Amino acid sequence: MPPPQKKSLGSLGLMIFVIVSLAIGAYYRLPARGERPMHTDEAILAMKFADFQSSGHFQYDPKDFHGPGLHYITHVWSKLAGWGDPLTWTEAQLRTVTVMCGLLLLLSTLLLRDALGRLGAGYAMLLMAVSPMMVYYSRYFIMEVPLVLFITLSLAALWRWSQGGSRWWLLLAGFALGMQHATKETFVINVVAGIVGFAVAKLLIGGFSQRQSGFSMGPARGRATKPWLWVSVAAVLTSVTIYSGFFKDWQAVKDSALTYLNYLERSGGSGHEKPWHYYLTLIFWRKDGVVWSEAMIGGLALIGMAHAFLGNHMKNAQRQAFLVFLSVYTVVLFAIYSFLAYKTPWSILSGQHALILLAGVGAAAISQAITGKIMRLVFRVAIGLGLYHLIAQTNLAIHRYTADPHNPYVYSHPSANLLSLLPPLRELQKTAPDGAFNVLVINRDAGWPFPWYLRDIKTARYETTIPATIDARVIIAELDMRSALEAKFAGKNYIMRGPFGLLRPNIPINMWVEKSLADRLDLRKPQEAPAP
């Protein structure tokens, strides 16, 4: 006689998972959001949002950057939070936007509770709350976490519709799909992976719906008669509305389609080339002074995939179809991103999120399969140790290694001590006579993120090469430019200070101050510079 089936997790048990996961997730995402220097991408997006907030118009650049989705989300949050003048904004305020998106992403798992199983959804939320990668990028003012949120909402809404939901779920799916396009153009990779996953699930299982015809798109009583039309219209209307600034800028709508020609060129690497297995190392094993690994999530996800194809689903074909879909979708995502030469660590975040959902399924499958008190105790201890390991890495990622290249999620980032340049610079600004303070920043990447930090200094200039003449009272430049830069001083006397950390890996930054201004603060005395 087969062993009796365990009861599924009840509503109270799921609620406990939700409360604990949300509390832990907020605990690691909210504190000390402003301690890390702004990454170049964060600073550029912050400045673009400031322009958008001031002018009411988003200038879309199809050759670089991304759509206005994040800026509209930030605009809504800034109104709710009562942000003031852009000059008063802080990094912590901006990063709160993505923190909230990260917590909403965690809660969105509840929309899939019957697809993943309540216990699977609970484990997935717990893993999501402490995942180092998920926590780190939830504290990053970039598009990835909002993008993953919209991807999840679209998949969950389609699932809920397939299970008898109203046409409002189709409208939500379409809205979320349109926001994906308006947030980051790479959403098409997720669409392709979703189509492949759907086709495999329909071929092997028969669809997501309880109807024998599978995921039928035909008429059904009380349901939308052309569901993909509902989704498509809502998606196009949402994307066009956002890109056009509510039907004012039609060139941006056109450019949002033409931009894919640029993405074909960038897919070759554009200086971000990595080996094919780069993303797998981010998940399973990466050692750079410290061992970083989310192998627990990856291993449980593989078990979740096996359960999708081989598990006993008790004639629940629609649930099995979704799990097969999710498994294939995840594999295809990793395959496409691994094939592309262009790789940045945050690009795989949607694939890592899908792994977390499958890991929840895998953990639940093991929990429900084991019998005996000793084995259950062993399982709980193993899960506890795995969570502890993830938490330990999360603490390292957001505190000790928050801007350190030994952290695999830190990519082309300024060093933490770069901010040590700002206090003496501000003192010089206060000391200088009215109208006699100007700053020249020279760097091959236009000095980012300094345009964010010096946004109140209207006389600040940014050059990618050393100009023919030097007339600034304060100069910030790469250390290896020293000889060429000082040759341009033409008899002017400057006091050099620094280095003040790294603007990028291997790019230390120095500051030169005109002697008459340096004398006001006695900057002639040598000072021990912080280590890069």
LOKOLKOL-229147 format. One record per residue (C-alpha): residue number from 1; residue in one letter; chain; x, y, z. Coordinates in steps of 0.02 Angstrom, whole numbers, plus 50000, padded with zeros to 5 digits. Layout:
# residues N
NODE   seq   type   mol       x       y       z
NODE   NUM      A     A       X       Y       Z
...
# end
This chain:
# residues 532
NODE   seq   type   mol       x       y       z
NODE     1      M     A   50000   50000   50000
NODE     2      P     A   50074   50170   49951
NODE     3      P     A   50107   50292   50093
NODE     4      P     A   49968   50417   50125
NODE     5      Q     A   49984   50583   50037
NODE     6      K     A   50035   50728   50147
NODE     7      K     A   49914   50870   50164
NODE     8      S     A   49959   51024   50063
NODE     9      L     A   50009   51184   50148
NODE    10      G     A   49858   51276   50217
NODE    11      S     A   49816   51461   50202
NODE    12      L     A   49889   51499   50374
NODE    13      G     A   50052   51412   50331
NODE    14      L     A   50065   51508   50167
NODE    15      M     A   50030   51671   50259
NODE    16      I     A   50173   51633   50379
NODE    17      F     A   50289   51606   50230
NODE    18      V     A   50231   51773   50158
NODE    19      I     A   50257   51871   50318
NODE    20      V     A   50427   51795   50356
NODE    21      S     A   50488   51813   50176
NODE    22      L     A   50428   51993   50162
NODE    23      A     A   50506   52040   50328
NODE    24      I     A   50674   51961   50283
NODE    25      G     A   50667   52033   50108
NODE    26      A     A   50637   52209   50174
NODE    27      Y     A   50771   52186   50307
NODE    28      Y     A   50906   52156   50177
NODE    29      R     A   50843   52275   50043
NODE    30      L     A   50799   52434   50136
NODE    31      P     A   50943   52482   50255
NODE    32      A     A   51098   52579   50201
NODE    33      R     A   51041   52601   50020
NODE    34      G     A   51147   52756   49997
NODE    35      E     A   51315   52692   50057
NODE    36      R     A   51373   52623   49890
NODE    37      P     A   51432   52747   49756
NODE    38      M     A   51320   52764   49606
NODE    39      H     A   51362   52649   49462
NODE    40      T     A   51377   52737   49294
NODE    41      D     A   51211   52664   49236
NODE    42      E     A   51124   52721   49395
NODE    43      A     A   51195   52896   49381
NODE    44      I     A   51144   52913   49198
NODE    45      L     A   50968   52851   49235
NODE    46      A     A   50956   52969   49384
NODE    47      M     A   51005   53118   49277
NODE    48      K     A   50886   53066   49138
NODE    49      F     A   50746   53052   49265
NODE    50      A     A   50787   53225   49333
NODE    51      D     A   50772   53294   49155
NODE    52      F     A   50609   53199   49132
NODE    53      Q     A   50540   53262   49297
NODE    54      S     A   50586   53442   49255
NODE    55      S     A   50531   53446   49073
NODE    56      G     A   50391   53318   49072
NODE    57      H     A   50469   53240   48916
NODE    58      F     A   50577   53085   48903
NODE    59      Q     A   50707   53096   48765
NODE    60      Y     A   50725   52917   48703
NODE    61      D     A   50895   52868   48634
NODE    62      P     A   50879   52711   48525
NODE    63      K     A   51068   52691   48511
NODE    64      D     A   51097   52670   48696
NODE    65      F     A   51006   52672   48863
NODE    66      H     A   50829   52603   48871
NODE    67      G     A   50645   52647   48871
NODE    68      P     A   50552   52763   48991
NODE    69      G     A   50468   52627   49094
NODE    70      L     A   50579   52647   49248
NODE    71      H     A   50561   52836   49238
NODE    72      Y     A   50371   52828   49241
NODE    73      I     A   50376   52709   49389
NODE    74      T     A   50496   52826   49478
NODE    75      H     A   50386   52975   49435
NODE    76      V     A   50236   52893   49517
NODE    77      W     A   50336   52845   49671
NODE    78      S     A   50414   53019   49685
NODE    79      K     A   50240   53096   49689
NODE    80      L     A   50181   52974   49821
NODE    81      A     A   50338   53000   49925
NODE    82      G     A   50339   53189   49905
NODE    83      W     A   50512   53210   49830
NODE    84      G     A   50570   53389   49814
NODE    85      D     A   50691   53475   49697
NODE    86      P     A   50805   53354   49599
NODE    87      L     A   50956   53437   49681
NODE    88      T     A   50897   53367   49848
NODE    89      W     A   50872   53188   49789
NODE    90      T     A   50980   53053   49865
NODE    91      E     A   51040   52885   49803
NODE    92      A     A   50937   52802   49940
NODE    93      Q     A   50776   52883   49875
NODE    94      L     A   50807   52824   49697
NODE    95      R     A   50852   52649   49751
NODE    96      T     A   50693   52637   49854
NODE    97      V     A   50599   52625   49688
NODE    98      T     A   50685   52463   49640
NODE    99      V     A   50676   52399   49819
NODE   100      M     A   50486   52416   49811
NODE   101      C     A   50485   52328   49642
NODE   102      G     A   50589   52188   49720
NODE   103      L     A   50465   52166   49863
NODE   104      L     A   50319   52168   49742
NODE   105      L     A   50410   52036   49639
NODE   106      L     A   50419   51929   49795
NODE   107      L     A   50232   51952   49827
NODE   108      S     A   50188   51917   49644
NODE   109      T     A   50234   51736   49679
NODE   110      L     A   50064   51721   49763
NODE   111      L     A   49980   51737   49593
NODE   112      L     A   50063   51571   49548
NODE   113      R     A   50025   51482   49712
NODE   114      D     A   49915   51351   49630
NODE   115      A     A   50038   51324   49486
NODE   116      L     A   50190   51306   49599
NODE   117      G     A   50091   51231   49742
NODE   118      R     A   50069   51328   49902
NODE   119      L     A   50223   51250   49982
NODE   120      G     A   50323   51280   49823
NODE   121      A     A   50269   51462   49820
NODE   122      G     A   50316   51480   50003
NODE   123      Y     A   50491   51409   49977
NODE   124      A     A   50513   51517   49820
NODE   125      M     A   50472   51675   49916
NODE   126      L     A   50592   51628   50055
NODE   127      L     A   50733   51595   49931
NODE   128      M     A   50694   51756   49839
NODE   129      A     A   50703   51854   50001
NODE   130      V     A   50884   51803   50035
NODE   131      S     A   50956   51771   49861
NODE   132      P     A   51116   51877   49851
NODE   133      M     A   51089   51919   49668
NODE   134      M     A   50907   51964   49693
NODE   135      V     A   50942   52070   49847
NODE   136      Y     A   51092   52159   49770
NODE   137      Y     A   51003   52214   49612
NODE   138      S     A   50845   52260   49706
NODE   139      R     A   50957   52396   49780
NODE   140      Y     A   51015   52454   49608
NODE   141      F     A   50928   52596   49515
NODE   142      I     A   50924   52505   49348
NODE   143      M     A   50788   52423   49243
NODE   144      E     A   50814   52239   49282
NODE   145      V     A   50706   52213   49437
NODE   146      P     A   50557   52312   49367
NODE   147      L     A   50576   52213   49206
NODE   148      V     A   50571   52046   49298
NODE   149      L     A   50419   52107   49395
NODE   150      F     A   50324   52145   49234
NODE   151      I     A   50378   51979   49157
NODE   152      T     A   50311   51887   49309
NODE   153      L     A   50148   51984   49308
NODE   154      S     A   50118   51941   49125
NODE   155      L     A   50151   51755   49150
NODE   156      A     A   50048   51749   49310
NODE   157      A     A   49903   51843   49231
NODE   158      L     A   49897   51724   49082
NODE   159      W     A   49901   51577   49203
NODE   160      R     A   49757   51648   49305
NODE   161      W     A   49655   51678   49147
NODE   162      S     A   49687   51500   49088
NODE   163      Q     A   49617   51438   49252
NODE   164      G     A   49449   51522   49228
NODE   165      G     A   49492   51703   49265
NODE   166      S     A   49406   51851   49185
NODE   167      R     A   49466   51955   49039
NODE   168      W     A   49541   52078   49164
NODE   169      W     A   49684   51955   49181
NODE   170      L     A   49713   51970   48993
NODE   171      L     A   49718   52159   49007
NODE   172      L     A   49842   52145   49150
NODE   173      A     A   49950   52027   49046
NODE   174      G     A   49945   52149   48900
NODE   175      F     A   49986   52298   49010
NODE   176      A     A   50133   52203   49088
NODE   177      L     A   50194   52151   48916
NODE   178      G     A   50187   52331   48853
NODE   179      M     A   50280   52390   49008
NODE   180      Q     A   50415   52261   48975
NODE   181      H     A   50446   52338   48804
NODE   182      A     A   50441   52513   48879
NODE   183      T     A   50564   52462   49015
NODE   184      K     A   50699   52366   48922
NODE   185      E     A   50704   52308   48743
NODE   186      T     A   50783   52140   48785
NODE   187      F     A   50613   52078   48842
NODE   188      V     A   50599   51996   48670
NODE   189      I     A   50717   51860   48732
NODE   190      N     A   50591   51816   48867
NODE   191      V     A   50450   51818   48739
NODE   192      V     A   50545   51695   48628
NODE   193      A     A   50583   51583   48777
NODE   194      G     A   50400   51591   48829
NODE   195      I     A   50338   51542   48657
NODE   196      V     A   50457   51392   48652
NODE   197      G     A   50404   51342   48828
NODE   198      F     A   50220   51355   48784
NODE   199      A     A   50242   51251   48625
NODE   200      V     A   50335   51112   48717
NODE   201      A     A   50207   51109   48859
NODE   202      K     A   50062   51101   48736
NODE   203      L     A   50147   50963   48637
NODE   204      L     A   50192   50855   48787
NODE   205      I     A   50050   50890   48909
NODE   206      G     A   49909   50969   48810
NODE   207      G     A   49896   51145   48878
NODE   208      F     A   49861   51244   49035
NODE   209      S     A   49672   51241   49037
NODE   210      Q     A   49556   51118   49120
NODE   211      R     A   49465   51103   48953
NODE   212      Q     A   49513   50946   48856
NODE   213      S     A   49562   51050   48705
NODE   214      G     A   49708   51122   48803
NODE   215      F     A   49747   51307   48809
NODE   216      S     A   49602   51347   48694
NODE   217      M     A   49587   51517   48615
NODE   218      G     A   49411   51486   48552
NODE   219      P     A   49246   51551   48622
NODE   220      A     A   49199   51503   48798
NODE   221      R     A   49050   51557   48900
NODE   222      G     A   49086   51713   49004
NODE   223      R     A   49263   51726   48937
NODE   224      A     A   49351   51834   48809
NODE   225      T     A   49326   51761   48635
NODE   226      K     A   49493   51821   48564
NODE   227      P     A   49613   51823   48711
NODE   228      W     A   49773   51856   48614
NODE   229      L     A   49690   52007   48535
NODE   230      W     A   49649   52075   48707
NODE   231      V     A   49829   52048   48762
NODE   232      S     A   49904   52121   48603
NODE   233      V     A   49796   52277   48600
NODE   234      A     A   49831   52313   48783
NODE   235      A     A   50018   52284   48757
NODE   236      V     A   50032   52396   48604
NODE   237      L     A   49925   52532   48682
NODE   238      T     A   50030   52530   48841
NODE   239      S     A   50197   52535   48751
NODE   240      V     A   50143   52672   48629
NODE   241      T     A   50072   52776   48771
NODE   242      I     A   50232   52766   48872
NODE   243      Y     A   50355   52791   48729
NODE   244      S     A   50257   52935   48653
NODE   245      G     A   50236   53025   48819
NODE   246      F     A   50048   53005   48807
NODE   247      F     A   50039   53028   48618
NODE   248      K     A   50156   53178   48600
NODE   249      D     A   50318   53102   48530
NODE   250      W     A   50287   52980   48388
NODE   251      Q     A   50470   52976   48337
NODE   252      A     A   50509   52886   48501
NODE   253      V     A   50380   52752   48456
NODE   254      K     A   50465   52726   48288
NODE   255      D     A   50638   52724   48368
NODE   256      S     A   50581   52593   48495
NODE   257      A     A   50563   52472   48348
NODE   258      L     A   50718   52527   48252
NODE   259      T     A   50827   52509   48406
NODE   260      Y     A   50837   52321   48378
NODE   261      L     A   50957   52354   48234
NODE   262      N     A   51076   52427   48364
NODE   263      Y     A   51049   52279   48478
NODE   264      L     A   51101   52160   48339
NODE   265      E     A   51268   52250   48335
NODE   266      R     A   51288   52256   48524
NODE   267      S     A   51251   52070   48541
NODE   268      G     A   51427   52039   48476
NODE   269      G     A   51498   52099   48640
NODE   270      S     A   51538   52285   48627
NODE   271      G     A   51672   52266   48759
NODE   272      H     A   51566   52156   48871
NODE   273      E     A   51616   51988   48798
NODE   274      K     A   51611   51840   48917
NODE   275      P     A   51627   51650   48895
NODE   276      W     A   51469   51552   48863
NODE   277      H     A   51465   51480   49040
NODE   278      Y     A   51479   51649   49128
NODE   279      Y     A   51299   51650   49191
NODE   280      L     A   51311   51471   49253
NODE   281      T     A   51462   51520   49358
NODE   282      L     A   51359   51662   49435
NODE   283      I     A   51230   51535   49492
NODE   284      F     A   51333   51384   49541
NODE   285      W     A   51513   51431   49581
NODE   286      R     A   51622   51584   49567
NODE   287      K     A   51781   51609   49669
NODE   288      D     A   51872   51774   49677
NODE   289      G     A   51947   51783   49851
NODE   290      V     A   51777   51728   49916
NODE   291      V     A   51670   51584   49853
NODE   292      W     A   51503   51645   49786
NODE   293      S     A   51370   51517   49749
NODE   294      E     A   51182   51503   49736
NODE   295      A     A   51201   51317   49700
NODE   296      M     A   51062   51277   49824
NODE   297      I     A   50941   51373   49713
NODE   298      G     A   51013   51296   49555
NODE   299      G     A   51010   51119   49625
NODE   300      L     A   50832   51133   49691
NODE   301      A     A   50780   51207   49523
NODE   302      L     A   50847   51054   49432
NODE   303      I     A   50745   50945   49550
NODE   304      G     A   50595   51056   49513
NODE   305      M     A   50621   51029   49327
NODE   306      A     A   50631   50841   49350
NODE   307      H     A   50471   50847   49453
NODE   308      A     A   50386   50944   49314
NODE   309      F     A   50418   50805   49188
NODE   310      L     A   50419   50650   49298
NODE   311      G     A   50323   50691   49456
NODE   312      N     A   50154   50626   49508
NODE   313      H     A   50036   50771   49475
NODE   314      M     A   49879   50675   49522
NODE   315      K     A   49795   50706   49355
NODE   316      N     A   49823   50893   49374
NODE   317      A     A   49878   50913   49193
NODE   318      Q     A   49862   51102   49188
NODE   319      R     A   49982   51123   49334
NODE   320      Q     A   50106   51002   49256
NODE   321      A     A   50091   51098   49092
NODE   322      F     A   50140   51259   49179
NODE   323      L     A   50288   51178   49267
NODE   324      V     A   50348   51104   49101
NODE   325      F     A   50325   51274   49022
NODE   326      L     A   50425   51358   49162
NODE   327      S     A   50564   51228   49149
NODE   328      V     A   50584   51246   48961
NODE   329      Y     A   50567   51435   48972
NODE   330      T     A   50709   51442   49099
NODE   331      V     A   50825   51328   48998
NODE   332      V     A   50794   51427   48839
NODE   333      L     A   50827   51592   48929
NODE   334      F     A   50995   51531   48992
NODE   335      A     A   51036   51457   48821
NODE   336      I     A   51002   51620   48728
NODE   337      Y     A   51092   51731   48852
NODE   338      S     A   51239   51609   48857
NODE   339      F     A   51249   51609   48667
NODE   340      L     A   51259   51799   48657
NODE   341      A     A   51435   51865   48678
NODE   342      Y     A   51371   52023   48765
NODE   343      K     A   51353   51982   48950
NODE   344      T     A   51327   52084   49107
NODE   345      P     A   51283   52002   49274
NODE   346      W     A   51113   52086   49291
NODE   347      S     A   51055   52031   49119
NODE   348      I     A   51017   51854   49180
NODE   349      L     A   50908   51912   49325
NODE   350      S     A   50746   51853   49243
NODE   351      G     A   50823   51681   49217
NODE   352      Q     A   50882   51677   49397
NODE   353      H     A   50707   51724   49455
NODE   354      A     A   50634   51580   49354
NODE   355      L     A   50761   51465   49437
NODE   356      I     A   50700   51524   49607
NODE   357      L     A   50520   51480   49563
NODE   358      L     A   50575   51307   49507
NODE   359      A     A   50683   51290   49663
NODE   360      G     A   50527   51318   49767
NODE   361      V     A   50443   51177   49672
NODE   362      G     A   50595   51066   49698
NODE   363      A     A   50602   51100   49885
NODE   364      A     A   50416   51064   49902
NODE   365      A     A   50432   50902   49802
NODE   366      I     A   50570   50840   49916
NODE   367      S     A   50475   50892   50072
NODE   368      Q     A   50319   50799   50017
NODE   369      A     A   50415   50646   49960
NODE   370      I     A   50517   50609   50115
NODE   371      T     A   50449   50507   50259
NODE   372      G     A   50507   50477   50435
NODE   373      K     A   50552   50601   50570
NODE   374      I     A   50740   50584   50546
NODE   375      M     A   50733   50617   50359
NODE   376      R     A   50618   50766   50384
NODE   377      L     A   50739   50834   50514
NODE   378      V     A   50886   50809   50395
NODE   379      F     A   50792   50901   50258
NODE   380      R     A   50748   51048   50370
NODE   381      V     A   50927   51063   50433
NODE   382      A     A   50991   51058   50253
NODE   383      I     A   50869   51194   50200
NODE   384      G     A   50916   51296   50353
NODE   385      L     A   51102   51283   50316
NODE   386      G     A   51073   51327   50134
NODE   387      L     A   50974   51482   50184
NODE   388      Y     A   51110   51530   50307
NODE   389      H     A   51240   51516   50168
NODE   390      L     A   51136   51628   50054
NODE   391      I     A   51110   51754   50194
NODE   392      A     A   51297   51757   50232
NODE   393      Q     A   51334   51798   50050
NODE   394      T     A   51198   51929   50046
NODE   395      N     A   51275   52016   50196
NODE   396      L     A   51444   52015   50109
NODE   397      A     A   51370   52078   49946
NODE   398      I     A   51278   52228   50019
NODE   399      H     A   51402   52278   50154
NODE   400      R     A   51584   52222   50149
NODE   401      Y     A   51594   52198   49960
NODE   402      T     A   51458   52319   49906
NODE   403      A     A   51572   52403   49777
NODE   404      D     A   51716   52279   49775
NODE   405      P     A   51761   52182   49616
NODE   406      H     A   51777   52025   49722
NODE   407      N     A   51587   52031   49723
NODE   408      P     A   51528   51949   49559
NODE   409      Y     A   51377   52066   49552
NODE   410      V     A   51492   52219   49553
NODE   411      Y     A   51528   52260   49371
NODE   412      S     A   51632   52407   49307
NODE   413      H     A   51593   52498   49468
NODE   414      P     A   51676   52645   49559
NODE   415      S     A   51765   52596   49719
NODE   416      A     A   51682   52640   49884
NODE   417      N     A   51816   52768   49930
NODE   418      L     A   51784   52871   49773
NODE   419      L     A   51662   52968   49880
NODE   420      S     A   51807   53029   49988
NODE   421      L     A   51839   53158   49851
NODE   422      L     A   51674   53246   49882
NODE   423      P     A   51701   53325   50055
NODE   424      P     A   51861   53421   50007
NODE   425      L     A   51781   53470   49842
NODE   426      R     A   51629   53540   49934
NODE   427      E     A   51742   53635   50053
NODE   428      L     A   51831   53712   49904
NODE   429      Q     A   51663   53759   49831
NODE   430      K     A   51615   53850   49992
NODE   431      T     A   51784   53937   50005
NODE   432      A     A   51795   53999   49826
NODE   433      P     A   51738   54178   49792
NODE   434      D     A   51566   54195   49713
NODE   435      G     A   51569   54151   49529
NODE   436      A     A   51750   54095   49538
NODE   437      F     A   51726   53908   49558
NODE   438      N     A   51727   53788   49412
NODE   439      V     A   51769   53605   49392
NODE   440      L     A   51838   53509   49244
NODE   441      V     A   51818   53320   49243
NODE   442      I     A   51921   53225   49113
NODE   443      N     A   51885   53042   49084
NODE   444      R     A   51859   52932   48932
NODE   445      D     A   51682   52893   48995
NODE   446      A     A   51637   53076   49024
NODE   447      G     A   51671   53060   49210
NODE   448      W     A   51517   52963   49260
NODE   449      P     A   51452   52956   49397
NODE   450      F     A   51521   53131   49436
NODE   451      P     A   51385   53220   49335
NODE   452      W     A   51261   53153   49464
NODE   453      Y     A   51364   53203   49616
NODE   454      L     A   51409   53375   49546
NODE   455      R     A   51240   53413   49468
NODE   456      D     A   51221   53572   49570
NODE   457      I     A   51384   53645   49501
NODE   458      K     A   51326   53729   49342
NODE   459      T     A   51504   53772   49291
NODE   460      A     A   51562   53590   49293
NODE   461      R     A   51625   53528   49124
NODE   462      Y     A   51655   53350   49067
NODE   463      E     A   51782   53303   48934
NODE   464      T     A   51835   53134   48865
NODE   465      T     A   52007   53199   48815
NODE   466      I     A   52123   53333   48884
NODE   467      P     A   52070   53502   48810
NODE   468      A     A   52195   53617   48725
NODE   469      T     A   52184   53746   48864
NODE   470      I     A   52154   53723   49050
NODE   471      D     A   52056   53860   49138
NODE   472      A     A   51968   53766   49279
NODE   473      R     A   52011   53798   49461
NODE   474      V     A   51981   53615   49506
NODE   475      I     A   52023   53470   49391
NODE   476      I     A   51973   53289   49416
NODE   477      A     A   52060   53167   49300
NODE   478      E     A   52131   52993   49281
NODE   479      L     A   52301   52970   49360
NODE   480      D     A   52380   52907   49198
NODE   481      M     A   52336   53075   49117
NODE   482      R     A   52450   53167   49240
NODE   483      S     A   52598   53203   49126
NODE   484      A     A   52493   53258   48977
NODE   485      L     A   52377   53360   49088
NODE   486      E     A   52514   53452   49184
NODE   487      A     A   52597   53497   49019
NODE   488      K     A   52442   53600   48982
NODE   489      F     A   52452   53704   49141
NODE   490      A     A   52556   53836   49051
NODE   491      G     A   52636   53907   49207
NODE   492      K     A   52482   53897   49316
NODE   493      N     A   52517   53823   49486
NODE   494      Y     A   52409   53677   49542
NODE   495      I     A   52415   53569   49698
NODE   496      M     A   52383   53384   49665
NODE   497      R     A   52283   53279   49787
NODE   498      G     A   52239   53096   49780
NODE   499      P     A   52214   52965   49722
NODE   500      F     A   52033   52961   49777
NODE   501      G     A   51988   52781   49741
NODE   502      L     A   51945   52706   49573
NODE   503      L     A   51822   52777   49448
NODE   504      R     A   51824   52607   49362
NODE   505      P     A   51932   52454   49393
NODE   506      N     A   52114   52506   49370
NODE   507      I     A   52070   52690   49343
NODE   508      P     A   52126   52792   49497
NODE   509      I     A   52065   52972   49506
NODE   510      N     A   52165   53124   49561
NODE   511      M     A   52115   53304   49594
NODE   512      W     A   52215   53459   49549
NODE   513      V     A   52171   53622   49637
NODE   514      E     A   52229   53793   49583
NODE   515      K     A   52357   53853   49713
NODE   516      S     A   52266   54015   49758
NODE   517      L     A   52110   53914   49799
NODE   518      A     A   52209   53775   49883
NODE   519      D     A   52291   53902   49997
NODE   520      R     A   52122   53947   50070
NODE   521      L     A   52108   53771   50140
NODE   522      D     A   52294   53742   50158
NODE   523      L     A   52286   53596   50036
NODE   524      R     A   52472   53612   50003
NODE   525      K     A   52510   53497   50149
NODE   526      P     A   52525   53316   50093
NODE   527      Q     A   52386   53204   50150
NODE   528      E     A   52384   53016   50152
NODE   529      A     A   52266   52961   50015
NODE   530      P     A   52144   52818   50040
NODE   531      A     A   52193   52655   49960
NODE   532      P     A   52104   52623   49795
# end
